[in-house]
């Protein structure tokens, strides 16, 4: 397997950023059913933040690796 591409890392970063947006509006909520109250919690915002940091680091390192690939080739006859 070739490893993670820059495009894949950017897609994962976008996914986790979207998850953070969703969690920012409502991380937990309550439902009242027949006199009983149930609390529901979505994913942990701290864990999502860790994943954003991870994928941002991958994007930055892959971007730097791609930028450093400019090669000079010499042809000798």
C-alpha positions as CSV (number, residue, x, y, z in Angstrom):
1,X,0.0,0.0,0.0
2,X,1.3,3.4,-0.9
3,X,0.3,5.3,2.2
4,X,-1.8,8.3,2.8
5,X,-2.0,10.9,0.1
6,X,-2.3,14.6,0.6
7,X,-5.8,14.5,-0.9
8,X,-6.8,11.8,1.6
9,X,-5.4,13.7,4.5
10,X,-7.2,16.9,3.4
11,X,-10.4,15.0,3.2
12,X,-10.0,13.5,6.7
13,X,-9.2,17.0,8.1
14,X,-12.3,18.4,6.4
15,X,-14.4,15.6,7.9
16,X,-13.1,16.2,11.5
17,X,-13.6,20.0,11.1
18,X,-17.2,19.4,10.1
19,X,-17.6,17.1,13.1
20,X,-16.3,19.9,15.3
21,X,-18.8,22.3,13.8
22,X,-21.7,19.9,14.6
23,X,-20.5,19.4,18.2
24,X,-20.1,23.2,18.7
25,X,-23.8,23.6,18.5
26,X,-25.0,20.7,20.6
27,X,-22.7,18.3,22.4
28,X,-25.4,16.8,24.6
29,X,-29.1,16.9,24.9
30,X,-32.0,15.5,26.9
31,X,-35.1,13.7,25.9
32,X,-38.2,13.5,28.1
33,X,-40.3,10.4,27.5
34,X,-43.3,9.4,29.7
35,X,-41.9,11.2,32.7
36,X,-38.4,9.9,32.4
37,X,-35.5,12.0,31.3
38,X,-32.7,10.6,29.2
39,X,-29.4,12.4,28.6
40,X,-27.6,11.7,25.3
41,X,-24.0,12.8,24.6
42,X,-22.4,13.0,21.2
43,X,-18.7,12.4,20.6
44,X,-16.2,14.0,23.0
45,X,-15.1,17.4,21.7
46,X,-11.7,16.9,23.1
47,X,-11.2,13.7,21.1
48,X,-12.4,15.5,17.9
49,X,-9.9,18.3,18.6
50,X,-7.0,15.7,18.9
51,X,-8.0,14.2,15.5
52,X,-8.1,17.7,13.9
53,X,-4.5,18.3,15.2
54,X,-3.4,14.9,13.9
55,X,-4.8,15.3,10.4
56,X,-3.6,18.9,10.3
57,X,-0.1,17.7,11.0
58,X,-0.4,15.1,8.3
59,X,-1.6,17.7,5.8
60,X,1.3,20.0,6.7
61,X,3.9,17.3,6.5
62,X,2.6,16.0,3.2
63,X,2.4,19.5,1.8
64,X,6.0,20.2,2.8
65,X,7.1,16.9,1.3
66,X,5.3,17.7,-2.0
67,X,6.8,21.2,-2.1
68,X,10.3,19.9,-1.5
69,X,10.2,17.5,-4.5
70,X,11.2,20.0,-7.1
71,X,14.0,18.2,-9.0
72,X,16.6,19.5,-11.3
73,X,17.6,17.0,-14.0
74,X,20.6,17.3,-16.2
75,X,20.9,15.7,-19.6
76,X,24.4,15.1,-20.9
77,X,25.0,14.3,-24.5
